[in-house]
Amino acid sequence: MEEVLPRVLGLDLPPANPLKGSHSPISAIMPKREDFFKEPVKPIEVKDGRSISALLDAMSDTSFQGRKLGEAFRAWDAMLRDKDTTVMLGLTGSLSTAGMWKIMGYMIDRGYIDLMLSTGANISEDIYNGMGFVYGKGTPWVDDQVLLEQKIDRYYDEWADEYKYREMEGLLADFIQGLDRGYIYSTAEFLHLLGRRLDEQGIDSMVTRAYRSSMPIFSPAMVDSSYGIAAVYAARGKGRVVVDQFKDFEQMTEVVEKCDETAVVYIGGGVPKDTIQLTAVMKALLLERKTKKEVVKPHKYAIQITSDSPQWGGLSGATFEEAISWGKTSPNGNNAICYCDATIALPLIAHALNERGIKRKRQDLSFLFKGIGKFMKK
């Protein structure tokens, strides 16, 4: 309690330090009773014509996850207005199948994202949609053996056509077969070239939009998706293409070294979240080598929308308070975790940001593609 109260109330009081055996009496730090009510909870009134952005602002003065959703919106709004900050987005879950991928496409088009890390699933299952194939509304209350016999794949309460899915995997395999075997690619380079191919074929996707904007997308778990299947198909015909995950991290390190401050948005958690978190640690370690001094260089802003909880010890549910101990996120209060289904929170925040009409110039990270310039001329 000695440590929690000052943090919760935002009071400038010295907390006890249990690691040093501090035994300051609680009376020495206990705030006055009236301090507990300096920031009141404000009931939401229903108003005609209220915008989504105004509603989320009002929700930030309520409680529970409604407050957290409002705080996430405010933090996202703030990071986009901070001109010296590079915004990185981590994307997990089955969001493309659930109808969320065009929201990320909007963020890319508007320059609201400078760099993205995604699971392979999210940046392939939107291609399925872009090829003109649909996901069907379904139900979890079904005999999955019947679906297997019908070649219908289930994502909780929606369906995909297995035969159409194979067409998408075939498209990816054809692309991989055409790649130069003498070059070692990062996933960002690989996906930039794929984006060009999809753009030429008129297939809309996040990778397509990122290519048009010269925005890098990394996929630290690419093989765990249709890309892995497509790569095996392609290797049977022409030999393996080498995609180097270490090169990914080296390129991401280049990015954080060049930028002043970083901001992070995590939709879900998983490998994309931890990889982005580690870039802050890497930047600090390199600065320590250079300056010969202790350095902490956490992400200035951090937002997460997740349905995972922290008590199981997993990274996806780990709090930003925990990340502070690693030097990954800042203790300055620009952090917000909302425990909510992303298919609820993400559309609300995206529409609220759209209402604000924030103008932002994307950070130019096109230098990451200099190595594949010779392939872009083909």
MARKE-567537 format. One record per residue (C-alpha): x, y, z. Coordinates in steps of 0.1 Angstrom, whole numbers, plus 5000, padded with zeros to 4 digits. Layout:
! residues N
X,Y,Z;
...
//
This chain:
! residues 378
5000,5000,5000;
5029,5023,5007;
5040,5020,4971;
5006,5019,4954;
4988,5049,4968;
5012,5076,4955;
5012,5060,4920;
4974,5057,4919;
4967,5092,4931;
4995,5109,4912;
5008,5124,4944;
5044,5135,4947;
5052,5113,4977;
5082,5091,4983;
5072,5055,4984;
5089,5030,5007;
5116,5008,4991;
5111,4972,5002;
5144,4962,4985;
5163,4984,5010;
5142,4974,5040;
5125,5008,5043;
5099,5009,5071;
5086,5044,5068;
5053,5046,5088;
5022,5047,5065;
5011,5079,5083;
5042,5096,5068;
5029,5091,5032;
4992,5086,5036;
4973,5113,5016;
4945,5133,5032;
4910,5120,5027;
4900,5148,5003;
4929,5138,4980;
4910,5107,4971;
4883,5127,4954;
4903,5153,4935;
4896,5135,4903;
4859,5124,4904;
4843,5098,4883;
4819,5116,4859;
4786,5099,4849;
4781,5098,4811;
4751,5116,4798;
4734,5106,4766;
4736,5135,4742;
4722,5141,4707;
4750,5143,4681;
4778,5133,4703;
4808,5121,4683;
4827,5089,4690;
4858,5109,4699;
4838,5129,4724;
4823,5097,4738;
4857,5081,4743;
4870,5113,4760;
4840,5111,4784;
4846,5074,4790;
4881,5082,4802;
4865,5098,4832;
4844,5067,4841;
4858,5034,4855;
4868,4998,4846;
4876,4991,4810;
4855,5020,4797;
4881,5043,4813;
4909,5023,4799;
4895,5025,4764;
4892,5063,4768;
4928,5065,4781;
4940,5044,4752;
4923,5068,4727;
4939,5098,4745;
4973,5082,4744;
4970,5073,4707;
4959,5108,4699;
4988,5123,4718;
5014,5101,4701;
5002,5110,4667;
5006,5147,4675;
5041,5142,4687;
5062,5150,4656;
5095,5135,4669;
5080,5101,4677;
5081,5070,4655;
5050,5048,4659;
5053,5010,4657;
5023,4987,4657;
5022,4951,4667;
4994,4930,4653;
4983,4895,4665;
4951,4874,4666;
4928,4865,4637;
4919,4901,4630;
4920,4901,4592;
4894,4873,4590;
4873,4892,4615;
4870,4923,4593;
4896,4945,4609;
4924,4946,4583;
4911,4977,4565;
4914,4997,4597;
4951,4990,4597;
4951,4998,4560;
4935,5032,4569;
4962,5038,4595;
4989,5030,4569;
4973,5053,4543;
4970,5082,4568;
5006,5079,4580;
4995,5070,4615;
5019,5040,4615;
5056,5042,4607;
5064,5005,4610;
5043,4974,4616;
5051,4939,4630;
5025,4913,4623;
5019,4876,4626;
5020,4859,4592;
4983,4850,4595;
4971,4886,4596;
4991,4897,4565;
4980,4866,4545;
4943,4863,4555;
4936,4898,4543;
4951,4888,4509;
4924,4861,4507;
4899,4889,4511;
4917,4911,4485;
4915,4883,4460;
4878,4886,4462;
4871,4856,4485;
4848,4861,4514;
4847,4848,4550;
4812,4836,4560;
4794,4844,4592;
4792,4812,4612;
4788,4798,4647;
4810,4779,4671;
4781,4755,4677;
4787,4732,4647;
4800,4697,4640;
4836,4704,4629;
4838,4669,4613;
4811,4680,4589;
4832,4712,4581;
4862,4691,4575;
4843,4669,4550;
4830,4700,4533;
4865,4716,4532;
4853,4746,4553;
4878,4761,4578;
4864,4776,4610;
4877,4806,4629;
4855,4805,4660;
4823,4819,4644;
4832,4824,4608;
4841,4802,4578;
4868,4802,4551;
4868,4782,4519;
4897,4757,4521;
4899,4756,4483;
4901,4794,4480;
4926,4794,4509;
4948,4771,4488;
4945,4795,4459;
4959,4822,4481;
4987,4800,4492;
4994,4792,4455;
4996,4829,4448;
5022,4833,4475;
5042,4803,4463;
5043,4817,4428;
5057,4850,4442;
5083,4832,4462;
5094,4810,4432;
5102,4842,4413;
5125,4856,4440;
5163,4857,4436;
5179,4828,4455;
5213,4846,4459;
5200,4873,4483;
5192,4870,4520;
5159,4889,4527;
5145,4904,4558;
5108,4899,4562;
5104,4937,4555;
5122,4933,4522;
5103,4902,4513;
5070,4918,4521;
5078,4950,4502;
5085,4930,4470;
5052,4910,4477;
5034,4943,4480;
5046,4954,4446;
5034,4921,4431;
5000,4924,4447;
4997,4961,4437;
5004,4951,4401;
4977,4925,4403;
4952,4949,4418;
4949,4929,4451;
4943,4952,4481;
4959,4942,4514;
4979,4957,4542;
5011,4946,4525;
4999,4963,4493;
4992,4996,4511;
5025,4995,4529;
5043,4991,4496;
5026,5021,4482;
5037,5041,4512;
5072,5026,4515;
5063,5016,4550;
5080,4985,4564;
5061,4955,4577;
5081,4929,4596;
5067,4894,4604;
5087,4878,4631;
5064,4847,4630;
5059,4845,4593;
5064,4808,4589;
5035,4801,4613;
5010,4809,4585;
5003,4804,4548;
5038,4818,4541;
5054,4787,4556;
5032,4764,4534;
5039,4786,4503;
5076,4786,4510;
5077,4747,4510;
5058,4746,4478;
5082,4771,4462;
5113,4753,4474;
5102,4720,4458;
5104,4738,4424;
5134,4760,4426;
5151,4757,4460;
5148,4777,4492;
5145,4814,4496;
5163,4826,4527;
5145,4850,4550;
5167,4861,4580;
5151,4869,4613;
5183,4882,4627;
5184,4907,4598;
5149,4918,4608;
5161,4927,4643;
5192,4945,4629;
5170,4966,4606;
5145,4974,4635;
5175,4984,4656;
5186,5008,4628;
5152,5024,4630;
5152,5030,4667;
5187,5043,4666;
5178,5069,4640;
5146,5082,4657;
5144,5104,4688;
5114,5087,4705;
5093,5057,4699;
5056,5049,4705;
5041,5015,4704;
5006,5002,4699;
4999,4965,4705;
4968,4948,4692;
4970,4916,4711;
5005,4906,4722;
5027,4876,4713;
5059,4877,4693;
5052,4912,4676;
5048,4928,4711;
5079,4913,4726;
5101,4920,4695;
5090,4957,4696;
5096,4958,4733;
5131,4945,4728;
5141,4973,4704;
5140,4997,4734;
5164,4974,4753;
5186,4971,4723;
5188,5008,4718;
5198,5014,4754;
5224,4987,4753;
5240,5002,4723;
5240,5036,4738;
5256,5022,4770;
5284,5008,4749;
5289,5041,4732;
5287,5064,4762;
5301,5039,4789;
5272,5050,4811;
5240,5034,4823;
5212,5042,4798;
5174,5036,4798;
5156,5045,4766;
5120,5032,4769;
5092,5037,4745;
5077,5071,4752;
5041,5060,4746;
5026,5025,4749;
4991,5012,4742;
4978,4977,4743;
4944,4962,4735;
4944,4926,4748;
4921,4899,4762;
4950,4883,4780;
4956,4888,4817;
4989,4891,4836;
4986,4865,4863;
4996,4836,4840;
5031,4852,4834;
5028,4854,4796;
5041,4883,4776;
5007,4890,4759;
4991,4899,4792;
5021,4914,4809;
5015,4949,4822;
5034,4980,4812;
5044,4984,4849;
5062,4951,4845;
5078,4964,4813;
5091,4994,4832;
5114,4971,4851;
5130,4961,4819;
5134,4996,4806;
5109,4989,4778;
5082,5014,4786;
5082,5047,4803;
5070,5054,4838;
5058,5089,4828;
5021,5079,4825;
5017,5078,4787;
5008,5041,4789;
4973,5025,4787;
4963,4988,4786;
4926,4981,4778;
4915,4946,4785;
4889,4942,4757;
4882,4923,4725;
4901,4942,4698;
4871,4939,4674;
4852,4962,4698;
4880,4986,4708;
4898,4990,4675;
4869,5003,4653;
4859,5028,4680;
4894,5042,4684;
4900,5043,4647;
4867,5062,4640;
4875,5086,4669;
4909,5093,4654;
4893,5099,4620;
4870,5124,4636;
4900,5143,4650;
4914,5146,4615;
4950,5145,4627;
4975,5154,4600;
5007,5135,4604;
5038,5130,4582;
5051,5094,4583;
5087,5089,4593;
5107,5080,4561;
5121,5045,4567;
5125,5036,4530;
5163,5033,4536;
5154,4997,4548;
5147,4988,4512;
5180,5000,4496;
5193,4964,4495;
5165,4952,4472;
5166,4982,4449;
5181,4961,4421;
5150,4938,4423;
5126,4967,4422;
5139,4977,4387;
5128,4944,4372;
//
